[in-house]
């Protein structure tokens, strides 16, 4: 069950970056990097090494950040490729998303019944049709 919670949190954070030009806030690459770093920080603060290992995460937070940024393709994120279809990248929402992830408590992250969509709504608005 806990592995599912960790995976769900990572998936939601990943969708936030891949899903999405706006003004103000981080570039797509910087936002991607920050969101993944903040996500790993919360995971390593809220779950035990045993729980993280059971979910196949690296032994330390720095390795998580490197792995997640590489998996999400952060280094190649641009305003032209961050969003799909007729959606546009909204840098202001990306910055808010990163802050909302940082603001999650361990209780929120560990609560399997909690809706992450409700707790970090800006992440779902990074890419949107204007």
C-alpha positions, 0 to 999 in steps of 0.5 A: 500500500505504501509503495502505491502512495509513493508511486502515486506522489511521484506520478502526479509530480511527473505529470505536472512537468510533462503535461505543459508560454506564460510569463513570470516564474521558472523556465520549463527546464528549471521548473522540471528540475525544481519540482523533481528536487522538491518531490525527492526532498519530501519523499526522503523526509517522509518515508523510511529508507526501508519504505523507499527501498521497497519502492525501488528508490535510490539509497539517498536523496541526491541520487533520487534527484539525479534519477528523476530529473533524468527520467523526466528529461528536465535537461531538454525541457523547453517552452516548445516541448513542455506541453502537448497539443494546444496547451501552453506552458505557464511558468507562474503555475510551475513555480506555485506547483514547486512551492505546493510540493514543498509545503506538503506535510508528511501526514499529507504525503503518507495519507493514502486517501488524500487527493494530491490533485486537491493538495497541489492544484497548481501542478495540474495547471502548468500546461493548459489551453489558454 
